[in-house]
Amino acid sequence: MKKTLLIVTTFLGFATMASASSVYSPDKGIICDKKAHFCVDSYGISLAYTKEYLGQKALDRFNKVTDNQKDMDLTSFTFSNGLDCDTKKKICKKSKWDDNADKHWTNILFAK
């Protein structure tokens, strides 16, 4: 029983680390998501930063997924780990259902 619990706990730890590592900040004011294939700055989803930090393949994937969504709002977005940001309100939250700001990510994206 203890061995099974240890294995499950270890597996969950690795899964959380893998999920968390897909969302990162390559520079102040920028957050990228390797899994969702986009990067953002304080104005919204940035195609230029997506290409710079994730490469042409990521940009092509993002464009393919959003090709038929001409009126897509690029100022509000959710990352693959659930982090939800709104550049109009200048806030990032752990999820879209959370009322409180995630200070770490809000500071990275919006601090001067």
Backbone as a printed PyTorch tensor [residue, N CA C, xyz], in Angstrom:
tensor([[[  0.8280,  -1.1960,   0.0000],
         [  0.0000,   0.0000,   0.0000],
         [  0.8690,   1.2550,   0.0000]],

        [[  1.8900,   1.3170,   0.8620],
         [  2.7580,   2.4880,   0.9280],
         [  3.5180,   2.6740,  -0.3830]],

        [[  3.9320,   1.5520,  -0.9620],
         [  4.6740,   1.6010,  -2.2220],
         [  3.7920,   2.1750,  -3.3320]],

        [[  2.5290,   1.7540,  -3.3860],
         [  1.5880,   2.2510,  -4.3820],
         [  1.3610,   3.7440,  -4.1990]],

        [[  1.1870,   4.1730,  -2.9530],
         [  0.9760,   5.5890,  -2.6610],
         [  2.1810,   6.4100,  -3.1020]],

        [[  3.3760,   5.9030,  -2.8370],
         [  4.5920,   6.6060,  -3.2320],
         [  4.6760,   6.7300,  -4.7510]],

        [[  4.3650,   5.6720,  -5.4590],
         [  4.4090,   5.6960,  -6.9270],
         [  3.3890,   6.6910,  -7.4790]],

        [[  2.1650,   6.6570,  -6.9600],
         [  1.1230,   7.5760,  -7.4130],
         [  1.5170,   9.0120,  -7.1030]],

        [[  2.0230,   9.2650,  -5.9070],
         [  2.4480,  10.6120,  -5.5210],
         [  3.5850,  11.0930,  -6.4200]],

        [[  4.5380,  10.2210,  -6.6820],
         [  5.6550,  10.5770,  -7.5600],
         [  5.1550,  10.8910,  -8.9640]],

        [[  4.2550,  10.0530,  -9.4860],
         [  3.6970,  10.2720, -10.8240],
         [  2.9600,  11.6060, -10.8880]],

        [[  2.1360,  11.8960,  -9.8930],
         [  1.3980,  13.1580,  -9.8750],
         [  2.3510,  14.3410,  -9.8080]],

        [[  3.4180,  14.1880,  -9.0640],
         [  4.4220,  15.2530,  -8.9840],
         [  5.0500,  15.5300, -10.3350]],

        [[  5.3960,  14.4760, -11.0610],
         [  5.9710,  14.6560, -12.3970],
         [  4.9610,  15.2670, -13.3550]],

        [[  3.7050,  14.8540, -13.2640],
         [  2.6630,  15.4030, -14.1340],
         [  2.4790,  16.8850, -13.8700]],

        [[  2.4970,  17.2830, -12.6060],
         [  2.3550,  18.7000, -12.2640],
         [  3.5470,  19.4920, -12.7730]],

        [[  4.7600,  18.9370, -12.6050],
         [  5.9460,  19.6430, -13.0790],
         [  5.9100,  19.7910, -14.5890]],

        [[  5.4860,  18.7740, -15.3060],
         [  5.4250,  18.8360, -16.7640],
         [  4.4210,  19.8850, -17.1950]],

        [[  3.2800,  19.9260, -16.5290],
         [  2.2550,  20.9070, -16.8670],
         [  2.7400,  22.3210, -16.5660]],

        [[  3.3410,  22.4920, -15.4050],
         [  3.8040,  23.8180, -14.9990],
         [  4.9190,  24.3110, -15.9090]],

        [[  5.7710,  23.4250, -16.3690],
         [  6.9060,  23.8530, -17.1700],
         [  6.5100,  24.2660, -18.5850]],

        [[  5.3150,  23.9420, -19.0290],
         [  4.9120,  24.3580, -20.3660],
         [  4.5790,  25.8560, -20.4030]],

        [[  4.2500,  26.4390, -19.2710],
         [  3.9860,  27.8750, -19.1710],
         [  5.1770,  28.5030, -18.4620]],

        [[  5.8190,  29.4570, -19.1330],
         [  7.0170,  30.0650, -18.5610],
         [  7.1630,  31.5000, -19.0550]],

        [[  8.0590,  32.2330, -18.4180],
         [  8.3340,  33.6050, -18.8210],
         [  9.7680,  33.7100, -19.3180]],

        [[  9.9560,  33.8930, -20.6290],
         [ 11.3090,  34.0070, -21.1660],
         [ 11.9380,  35.3770, -20.9040]],

        [[ 11.0950,  36.3720, -20.5710],
         [ 11.5830,  37.7290, -20.3250],
         [ 10.4920,  38.5020, -19.5870]],

        [[ 10.8590,  39.5540, -18.9070],
         [  9.8930,  40.3810, -18.1810],
         [  8.8380,  40.8860, -19.1560]],

        [[  7.5750,  40.7310, -18.7720],
         [  6.4850,  41.2050, -19.6070],
         [  6.0070,  40.2210, -20.6530]],

        [[  6.5490,  38.9910, -20.6350],
         [  6.1740,  37.9830, -21.6360],
         [  5.9190,  36.6460, -20.9410]],

        [[  4.8420,  35.9840, -21.3230],
         [  4.5510,  34.6270, -20.8640],
         [  4.2950,  33.7740, -22.1060]],

        [[  4.9060,  32.5980, -22.1250],
         [  4.7240,  31.6800, -23.2540],
         [  4.1710,  30.3490, -22.7610]],

        [[  3.4710,  29.6710, -23.6460],
         [  2.9130,  28.3590, -23.3560],
         [  3.3290,  27.4080, -24.4700]],

        [[  4.2680,  26.5260, -24.1550],
         [  4.7620,  25.5740, -25.1530],
         [  3.6720,  24.6190, -25.6300]],

        [[  2.7840,  24.2610, -24.7300],
         [  1.7310,  23.2910, -25.0550],
         [  0.6360,  23.9080, -25.9230]],

        [[  0.2630,  25.1560, -25.6440],
         [ -0.7970,  25.8270, -26.4060],
         [ -0.2520,  26.5890, -27.6120]],

        [[  1.0630,  26.6950, -27.7350],
         [  1.7310,  27.2860, -28.8950],
         [  1.4630,  28.7810, -29.0640]],

        [[  1.5470,  29.5440, -27.9630],
         [  1.4670,  30.9990, -28.1040],
         [  2.1910,  31.7010, -26.9720]],

        [[  2.5690,  32.9490, -27.2310],
         [  3.1730,  33.8330, -26.2340],
         [  2.3390,  35.1000, -26.1540]],

        [[  2.4030,  35.7570, -25.0030],
         [  1.6390,  36.9820, -24.7920],
         [  2.5300,  38.0540, -24.1910]],

        [[  2.1000,  39.3060, -24.3920],
         [  2.6840,  40.4300, -23.6740],
         [  1.5190,  41.1780, -23.0270]],

        [[  1.7630,  42.3520, -22.4930],
         [  0.7160,  43.0660, -21.7590],
         [ -0.4260,  43.5650, -22.6480]],

        [[ -0.2870,  43.4270, -23.9630],
         [ -1.3450,  43.8260, -24.8910],
         [ -2.2060,  42.6430, -25.3460]],

        [[ -1.6900,  41.4300, -25.1650],
         [ -2.4270,  40.2440, -25.5740],
         [ -1.5390,  39.2230, -26.2600]],

        [[ -2.1480,  38.3110, -26.9950],
         [ -1.3940,  37.2820, -27.7070],
         [ -0.5330,  37.9480, -28.7650]],

        [[  0.7460,  37.6010, -28.7620],
         [  1.7110,  38.2250, -29.6650],
         [  2.2540,  37.1940, -30.6530]],

        [[  1.9560,  37.4090, -31.9190],
         [  2.4740,  36.5100, -32.9510],
         [  3.9890,  36.6510, -33.0770]],

        [[  4.5030,  37.8620, -32.8990],
         [  5.9500,  38.0970, -32.9960],
         [  6.6980,  37.3610, -31.8790]],

        [[  6.2090,  37.4720, -30.6460],
         [  6.8580,  36.7650, -29.5320],
         [  6.6610,  35.2600, -29.6440]],

        [[  5.5390,  34.8410, -30.1650],
         [  5.3160,  33.4130, -30.3730],
         [  6.3860,  32.8620, -31.3080]],

        [[  6.6290,  33.5590, -32.3900],
         [  7.6620,  33.1140, -33.3350],
         [  9.0530,  33.1910, -32.7140]],

        [[  9.3370,  34.2810, -31.9990],
         [ 10.6680,  34.4790, -31.4120],
         [ 11.0040,  33.4130, -30.3640]],

        [[ 10.0680,  33.1280, -29.4580],
         [ 10.3710,  32.2390, -28.3370],
         [  9.9590,  30.7850, -28.5430]],

        [[  8.9740,  30.5420, -29.3970],
         [  8.5140,  29.1640, -29.6040],
         [  8.7970,  28.6450, -31.0090]],

        [[  9.1250,  29.5420, -31.9300],
         [  9.5130,  29.1190, -33.2680],
         [  8.3900,  29.1820, -34.3020]],

        [[  8.7870,  29.0270, -35.5460],
         [  7.8580,  29.1040, -36.6640],
         [  6.7870,  28.0140, -36.6040]],

        [[  7.1670,  26.7970, -36.1740],
         [  6.1840,  25.7030, -36.1020],
         [  5.0570,  26.0420, -35.1310]],

        [[  5.4080,  26.6170, -33.9910],
         [  4.3880,  27.0020, -33.0070],
         [  3.4830,  28.0830, -33.5820]],

        [[  4.0720,  29.0570, -34.2580],
         [  3.2830,  30.1150, -34.8810],
         [  2.3390,  29.5390, -35.9360]],

        [[  2.8350,  28.6250, -36.7450],
         [  1.9970,  27.9870, -37.7680],
         [  0.8460,  27.2130, -37.1320]],

        [[  1.1260,  26.5000, -36.0420],
         [  0.0680,  25.7550, -35.3460],
         [ -0.9870,  26.7030, -34.7880]],

        [[ -0.5310,  27.7810, -34.1550],
         [ -1.4700,  28.7500, -33.5900],
         [ -2.3370,  29.3480, -34.6990]],

        [[ -1.7170,  29.7480, -35.7930],
         [ -2.4690,  30.3260, -36.9120],
         [ -3.4560,  29.3290, -37.5090]],

        [[ -3.0760,  28.0680, -37.5820],
         [ -3.9680,  27.0520, -38.1300],
         [ -5.1970,  26.8680, -37.2390]],

        [[ -4.9820,  26.8320, -35.9300],
         [ -6.0880,  26.6440, -34.9870],
         [ -7.0240,  27.8460, -34.9840]],

        [[ -6.4800,  29.0430, -35.1480],
         [ -7.2930,  30.2650, -35.0610],
         [ -7.6960,  30.8240, -36.4180]],

        [[ -7.3780,  30.1210, -37.4920],
         [ -7.6170,  30.6120, -38.8500],
         [ -9.0670,  31.0050, -39.1080]],

        [[-10.0140,  30.2370, -38.6360],
         [-11.4310,  30.5130, -38.8940],
         [-12.0770,  31.3900, -37.8270]],

        [[-11.2760,  31.9170, -36.9290],
         [-11.8020,  32.7330, -35.8340],
         [-11.3270,  34.1790, -35.9990]],

        [[-11.8070,  34.8180, -37.0370],
         [-11.3580,  36.1740, -37.3880],
         [-11.6410,  37.2110, -36.3050]],

        [[-12.7250,  37.0270, -35.5500],
         [-13.0780,  38.0010, -34.5170],
         [-12.6290,  37.5490, -33.1200]],

        [[-11.6260,  36.6990, -33.0580],
         [-11.1120,  36.1860, -31.7930],
         [-10.5220,  37.3220, -30.9610]],

        [[-10.8550,  37.3430, -29.6710],
         [-10.3300,  38.3460, -28.7440],
         [ -8.9450,  37.9120, -28.2860]],

        [[ -7.9240,  38.6090, -28.7120],
         [ -6.5440,  38.2650, -28.3660],
         [ -6.0930,  38.9070, -27.0600]],

        [[ -7.0040,  39.5960, -26.3660],
         [ -6.6350,  40.2880, -25.1240],
         [ -7.0010,  39.4970, -23.8680]],

        [[ -7.7070,  38.4050, -24.0190],
         [ -8.1010,  37.5660, -22.8970],
         [ -7.8350,  36.1210, -23.2930]],

        [[ -7.1300,  35.3660, -22.4430],
         [ -6.6880,  34.0320, -22.8330],
         [ -6.4500,  33.1590, -21.6210]],

        [[ -6.4950,  31.8450, -21.8520],
         [ -6.2280,  30.8570, -20.8130],
         [ -5.1100,  29.9490, -21.2980]],

        [[ -4.1170,  29.7620, -20.4460],
         [ -2.9780,  28.9120, -20.7680],
         [ -3.3120,  27.4520, -20.4830]],

        [[ -2.4720,  26.5560, -20.9510],
         [ -2.7230,  25.1170, -20.8030],
         [ -2.7380,  24.6640, -19.3440]],

        [[ -2.1340,  25.4270, -18.4400],
         [ -2.1450,  25.0600, -17.0240],
         [ -3.3260,  25.6840, -16.2760]],

        [[ -4.2230,  26.3650, -16.9940],
         [ -5.4010,  26.9720, -16.3730],
         [ -5.2410,  28.4460, -16.0540]],

        [[ -4.0180,  28.9550, -16.0630],
         [ -3.7790,  30.3720, -15.8050],
         [ -4.5920,  31.1970, -16.7940]],

        [[ -5.3300,  32.1700, -16.2600],
         [ -6.2320,  32.9680, -17.0820],
         [ -5.8490,  34.4410, -16.9450]],

        [[ -5.5940,  35.1100, -18.0680],
         [ -5.1740,  36.5080, -18.0340],
         [ -6.0840,  37.3700, -18.9020]],

        [[ -6.2600,  38.6090, -18.4660],
         [ -7.0650,  39.5890, -19.1930],
         [ -6.2520,  40.8770, -19.2610]],

        [[ -5.8190,  41.2480, -20.4680],
         [ -4.9620,  42.4270, -20.5940],
         [ -5.7270,  43.7380, -20.4370]],

        [[ -7.0210,  43.7220, -20.6570],
         [ -7.8180,  44.9330, -20.4440],
         [ -7.9540,  45.2360, -18.9570]],

        [[ -8.1170,  44.1740, -18.1570],
         [ -8.2350,  44.3330, -16.7020],
         [ -6.8830,  44.2950, -16.0030]],

        [[ -5.8330,  43.9430, -16.7480],
         [ -4.4640,  43.8440, -16.2360],
         [ -4.3660,  42.8940, -15.0440]],

        [[ -4.8550,  41.6630, -15.2540],
         [ -4.8470,  40.6570, -14.1900],
         [ -4.6570,  39.2550, -14.7580]],

        [[ -3.9430,  38.4270, -13.9940],
         [ -3.8480,  36.9930, -14.2620],
         [ -4.3450,  36.2860, -13.0060]],

        [[ -5.1290,  35.2300, -13.2080],
         [ -5.6740,  34.4500, -12.0960],
         [ -5.3440,  32.9820, -12.3170]],

        [[ -5.3050,  32.2090, -11.2460],
         [ -4.9880,  30.7810, -11.3490],
         [ -5.9630,  30.0470, -12.2580]],

        [[ -7.2040,  30.5370, -12.3350],
         [ -8.1980,  29.9880, -13.2460],
         [ -9.2360,  31.0690, -13.5200]],

        [[-10.0670,  30.8650, -14.5320],
         [-11.0660,  31.8760, -14.8500],
         [-12.1590,  31.9550, -13.8020]],

        [[-12.2330,  30.9630, -12.9100],
         [-13.2370,  30.9750, -11.8550],
         [-12.6980,  31.5850, -10.5580]],

        [[-11.4220,  31.8890, -10.5290],
         [-10.8020,  32.4670,  -9.3390],
         [-11.0320,  33.9740,  -9.3420]],

        [[-11.3500,  34.5410,  -8.1870],
         [-11.5680,  35.9830,  -8.0980],
         [-10.2920,  36.7570,  -7.7880]],

        [[ -9.2990,  36.0790,  -7.2420],
         [ -8.0800,  36.7480,  -6.7950],
         [ -6.9750,  36.6960,  -7.8420]],

        [[ -6.2020,  37.7580,  -7.8810],
         [ -5.0700,  37.8170,  -8.8070],
         [ -3.9940,  36.8320,  -8.3860]],

        [[ -3.3560,  36.2220,  -9.3730],
         [ -2.1450,  35.4460,  -9.1280],
         [ -1.0160,  36.4700,  -9.1900]],

        [[ -0.4990,  36.8390,  -8.0350],
         [  0.4770,  37.9350,  -7.9530],
         [  1.7210,  37.6730,  -8.7880]],

        [[  2.1880,  36.4300,  -8.7850],
         [  3.4040,  36.0930,  -9.5250],
         [  3.2560,  36.3980, -11.0210]],

        [[  2.2300,  35.8150, -11.6540],
         [  2.0560,  35.9690, -13.1010],
         [  1.5680,  37.3680, -13.4650]],

        [[  0.7280,  37.9680, -12.6330],
         [  0.2760,  39.3440, -12.8920],
         [  1.4710,  40.2810, -12.8850]],

        [[  2.3610,  40.0920, -11.9450],
         [  3.5640,  40.9260, -11.8530],
         [  4.4760,  40.7370, -13.0680]],

        [[  4.6430,  39.5040, -13.4880],
         [  5.4840,  39.2380, -14.6730],
         [  4.9370,  39.9290, -15.9050]],

        [[  3.6350,  39.8310, -16.1070],
         [  3.0390,  40.3430, -17.3410],
         [  2.7970,  41.8480, -17.3200]],

        [[  2.4100,  42.3920, -16.1580],
         [  1.9580,  43.7900, -16.1490],
         [  2.8020,  44.7820, -15.3450]],

        [[  3.7710,  44.3130, -14.5600],
         [  4.5930,  45.2440, -13.7800],
         [  5.5010,  46.0470, -14.6960]],

        [[  5.6710,  47.2710, -14.3690],
         [  6.5320,  48.1530, -15.1720],
         [  7.9830,  48.0310, -14.7530]]])
